Amino acid sequence: MRPEDYPPQEPFSEVAARYHRSVTELGAGIEPGREIVLDDDPYRSLAIYPSPTPDGRVLAFIHGGGWTNGYKEWMAFMAPALTAAGITYASLGYRLAPEHLFPCGVEDCAAALLRLRGEVEDVGGDPERLYLGGHSAGGHYAALLATRADWWRAAGLAANPIAGCLPISGVYRFGEGSGLSMRPRFLGAESEDVDAAASPITGIVDRTPFLLSHGDKDFPHLIAQAREMEERLTDLGIAVERLVLADADHFKASTLAGDEAGPWVPRALAFMQ
């Protein structure tokens, strides 16, 4: 789909508009092999980019945008570097705030991920080798699904289907101690219970391995949260790596994920082995 095929969303800020132009240009001409809409809302959708030489590994990725903006098409630029290495790649969409509040977006991502599990064998993917990542707000949703058990238990699964989590510049805590200058609107009315439920770091149930990434010039509160998440996972005995992307701000940390010669792609490929 194209951005104009979607219902309107919040107007872009100046910085979001620059990012939109950048990733749209990077992804120009890269078409998915299969696009799936879960129901009559086009935001609840996923795009699958098959590998010409699939090795079974699957990476699903969730776009950012402050929970109020974004399209799954933003992440198309990541496909070539990953599919060339044997990865079956997918980009997941979800409904946005302020019209749709937590937990709508993460529930959409869970539904898309479960649908992906049922589709990947047709394109050489192995549903037992399914990894999940995301940038910024998408990194938050990825981390939440990797650390919680309610969604996969509700689907009747015996274990979390996520083999590893690769958030880039993710958010891992809300509320007191988060460092956020304001409470994100997708959380709705002030509630400590909602803040805790939305914070991956506060309720880690599963033992999914993590590759945490962020830029060395990223937003300071996100760098601090990544360090805190690394410490918490380490304390719980969960395998975790943290990759600091040199000379990268919040947005370059995202675009580096499509650069096969950059630091993120080879590290991610090794993590998914």
N, C-alpha and C positions, 0 to 999 in steps of 0.2 A: 504494500500500500504506500501511498504518499501522504505527507502531512495534511494536505488539503482534503484527504479522504476521511479524516477524523472529525468528530465534533469539536468545536472550539475549546481551547483551554486557556488558562491564565495568560495574559500578555507577558512576553519575555522581558526580563530585565535587560539592560545593555550588555552585561557580561554573558547572560544566557543566550542572547541573540548572536553574539560572536561565536560562542561554542556551537550553536546550532548550525551556523554557516560553515564552520570548520569541519565538523564531522559529516555534514551533508556532502561537502566537496570531497572529503576523503572516501566516502562510501558511494560516490556516483558511479553508476553502471554495475554495481555488485548486486546481483539479483538472487534471492533465495531459491532453493530448489523446490521448496514447499512452504506454503503459508496456510496457517490454520487459525480460524476465528472460532472461539469457544461458544459464543452465542451471538446475540444481535448487537452487542457492544464491541466495536472494532478495537477498543483498547485492550479487551480481553482476548489476546491473540499471541501467536508465536510464529517466528520465521525460522526455517531450518535450512542450513547451508551444508550440503553433503561434501565429504572429502572425495577427491578422485581416487585416493588410495586409503580407505578407512582402516584404522587399526583397532577399532572398538571404542576408543576413548571418545567421550562426549562432554562438551562444555556448553552449558546454558549460561547466558549472561543477561543481567537486568540493568537497564539504563538508569541514569540519574536524572536530576532536574528538580531537586528540592521537594519531591513528592507532589509538586503542582504542575510540572512541565515534563515534556519529553515524549519520545516515540521509540518504539523498538527499532525502527529504521536507523536511529542514531548509531547503533552498534554494528551496523553492517560492515564498517571499515575494518573491523577486527577479523573478519572471516578469512581473507586470503592467506594471511600468515599462519593461521591455525589449520585450515583445511589442507594446506600444502604439507603440513607435518602429520597428516593422518587423522586429525580431530574432526569429528562431526560437530558442527557449531550451530547453536541456536540462540536467537535473541527473543526475550520474553517481554510482553507488554502487560500493562495493568492500569486500572482506573486511577484517576488523579484527584487530589484535593483541590479546592475545598469542597467540591460536590460530594466526594467520596472520602470518608474519614476512616482512620484505623479501626479495624484491621482489614478493610476492604482490599487495599492494594496488595498486602502480603498474601491474603487468601487467593487473589487472582494469580499471583506468581506461583503459589503452590499448585493451583489447578493446572496452569500451563506446564509446570514441571512434570506433573503426573501424566498429562496428555503426551508430553514429549517421550516419556518412558515407553509408552505404547506405540510410538512411531519410529523410534531410532533403528530398530532391527532392520526395517525396510531399506535403510540407507547405510548399512554396515556398522551401525553403532551398537554398543553393548549396554543395556540398561543397568548392568551391575558396575559399570565404569562411568557413572554419571557425576560430573563435577558442576559446581554452581559458583558463579561470580557475579559481580556487579560493581558499578561505579557510583560513589557518593550515596544518594538515597537508595540506589540499586544495591550497593554494597551493604547497606543496612538491612534490606530485605533478605539478601542472600545469607548474611550472618544469622539473622533471626530464624530462617528455615533450617540452617545447619545446626543450631543449638537447641531447638525446640522439638518435642515429640508429638504434640497434640495433633498436628495436621496429618502426619503419616499414619498415626494410629487410627485416626478417623477414616482414613482411606483403606484400612484393613491390611496395612503392610506390617511385616514382622520387625522391621528395622528402618532407620532413616535411609532413604535411597541415595543420599548425597555422599559420594565417596570422599570428597574434599571440597573446601570452600576457599575462594580466591577473591575476597573483596578488595577493591582499590578505593582508597580515601573514604572508607565507610564510616558510618556513625554507629557507635556501640552502646551509648548511654544517653538517656534523656533525664531531665529534671535536675535535682541538686547534684553539683559536681560535674555536670556535662560540659561546661565551658561555653555552651550555646548562648548567644546574646539575646535570643528570644525563643519562645516555645514554638516549634513548627506547627503550622495550622492543621496539618493532617492528623494531629493527635486530638483535635477537638477541644472541649472545655478542660480547664485545669483539673487534673486528677493524678495523684501519686500512683494509684493502681494502674492507670493506663500507661504512665511513664515507665513503670517497672515492667509491664507486660510487653512494651515495645522495645525494651533495652536488651539486646543480646547478652550483654555481660552479666545481667542480674539473675538469669535463670537458665544457666547452661545445664542441659540434661544429657544431650548426646555427646559423643566423643569424636566428632568429625574433625579431621586434621585441617589446619588453616595455613594459607599463605596470605599474610596481611601485607598490603603494599600501600605506600603513600609517597608523595613528593617531598623532597627536603625543604621545599618552599610552599608546602600545602598550608591550609588553614591551621593555625596553631592548635585549636581545640581538637582537630582531627588527628594531628600528630600525637597529642597527649592521649587521646582515646585509644589510638592504635597501640601505644606502649602499655596502657593499662590492660587492654584486651590480651596482649601478648603475655603479660605477667599473670593474668587470671588463668589463661589456658595452661600456662606452664605449671602453675600451682596445682591445677587439677590433673596434671600428668597427660595432657592432651598435646599431641604433636603440633608444633606451630613454628613457622618461619616468618620473619618480617623483612621485607625488601624496601629499602629507602631509595627512591628514584632520584638520582642526582640532577640538580638544576631543573627541577620540575615543580610547577605550581599545581593547583587542584585540577586544572583542565589539561595541562600537558601530561599529568599522570594518567589521564584517560587515553589520550591519543597515542601514548607510548605503547599501549596494549595492542596496537595494530602494526607495530614496527618490528619486523622479524630480526632486524639488526640491533634493536634496542635491548635494554636490560630485562624487560618484563617477559617477553615471549619465551626466550629460552629457559628462564627460571620457572615459568608456568608449565612449560612442557615437561621439564624434569619433575616438577611436583606431581604432575598427573601420571607419571609412570608407575 
